[in-house]
Amino acid sequence: MTATNPPDNQTLIDKRQQHFLPTAVLYHNEPLQLVKAQGEYVWDSDGRRYLDAIGGIVCISAGHNHPRIKQTLIDMLERDEIQHTSTLYLTRYPVELAETLLQEAPEGLDRAAFTNSGSEANELAFMAARQATGETMVLNLRHGYHGGTSGALSQCGHHNWRFRAQPTASAVSALEPYCYRCPFNQKPDSCNFECAQNVETTIQTATHGKIAAMIVEPVMGVGGFIAPPEEYFTEVTRIVHEYGGKYISDEVQSGAGRCSHDFLLSKALNIDADIITMAKGFGNGAAIGGLLMRSDIADTLGGKLYFNTFACDPYQTAQAKVTIDIINEEKLADNAMAMGQRLIDGLRGLTARHELIGDVRGRGLLMGIELVKDRKTKAYATAETTRLMDICKDLGVLLGKGGLFGNVIRLAPPLTVTAAQIDTIIETVDNAFHQLAKEA
Ligand SMILES: Cc1ncc(COP(=O)(O)O)c(C=O)c1O
């Protein structure tokens, strides 16, 4: 069957404006209509190819349209395998996914559950932690992001994602472990992890002294790839447990082999998590989220019903299982680490040439470039970041952005990215900075 010609971009923009909620934003001054993808590349409706250095939106781990994923789905459709069924019936795919995922779990996390998204995975994590502890208070970090559903949004550390009427009961924020803009004015090599100690102060001053949970991303994604060191997590998990809470490690962005040789960064960093949530790259773009948790927490949910119509969908769970198999068999986490090193070295090499670069940071293939107008004042270079993204797009490389003030370029290419493609990304970013300087 031949696909029909795509509508022109302006028609889509107009119709989106007419039909969608005003919350739906678009990347780029001249938005792209992406119609095709393969491996590390995507194509727009004019047939132009781009290197996808943001991996969808940090969702593409095994590469776009990986042949094994395609074949799995085609075979299932050709066999007329049931397209929808729920957990009320037996299906092999969610069970096979659970078995596969549990092999990647840190010790002690021996139950799995699936949802449709990262937000829902976090909602279930909050509920489980609250049920297990009998407490309601959940701590989060300023600059953190955990999803767009009500409970998840109440744990959000960004003013621009919160709504005026957003309920925030039983949520409190600790200060961010943001070394480049340390809220305690410390330097990473001489600090006493005041940011970790602040978790204890927050519990002592903003709660009744007991908590249900704390949720933390091992690398803060929307916050601009803030990547605290391992010691931070050792101290914070100790504090959370001391005050009776469960530690939820939100690996929606950092998981799926993107940030460590292990499938989960929490395992690689020895984070003593009670619950780990994931989505995005976990299903290589399928609408699926997942959780791992300790069975003593899971057991406290017994006797109640939790039903989610589309969670455990055969096609989504089959895709997530093949994705994990591909990541393991093709050693994509190892490639992510090697390519991540090449990327950070290359990007840090640009710092001397481009004054706008304030910081280059991240782990594996979650890499951020923070743009500042002045290295001393660290004034946010928000407009410049947007412009840099547009220039890179015109040069054939798609980047993302994040940070509280939108001044962090985010790079998260598929884990299959090659050394030559990494070099292209670095060269393109370099050229884009040069062009930006000429425009100034
Ligand atoms: C760290 C983190 N947690 C949770 C979510 C929410 O996931 P979803 O958009 O699939 O609901 C996101 C989404 O960007 C995220 O970055």
The ligand as an ORCA input file, in Angstrom:
! r2SCAN-3c Opt
* xyz 0 1
  C      12.478     11.596     33.970
  C      11.095     11.500     33.401
  N      10.163     10.875     34.116
  C       8.913     10.733     33.658
  C       8.549     11.247     32.426
  C       7.155     11.092     31.919
  O       7.113     10.134     30.909
  P       5.913     10.131     29.866
  O       6.018     11.366     29.047
  O       6.126      8.849     29.098
  O       4.655     10.075     30.644
  C       9.500     11.911     31.659
  C       9.146     12.478     30.346
  O       9.837     13.234     29.746
  C      10.809     12.039     32.157
  O      11.759     12.675     31.469
*
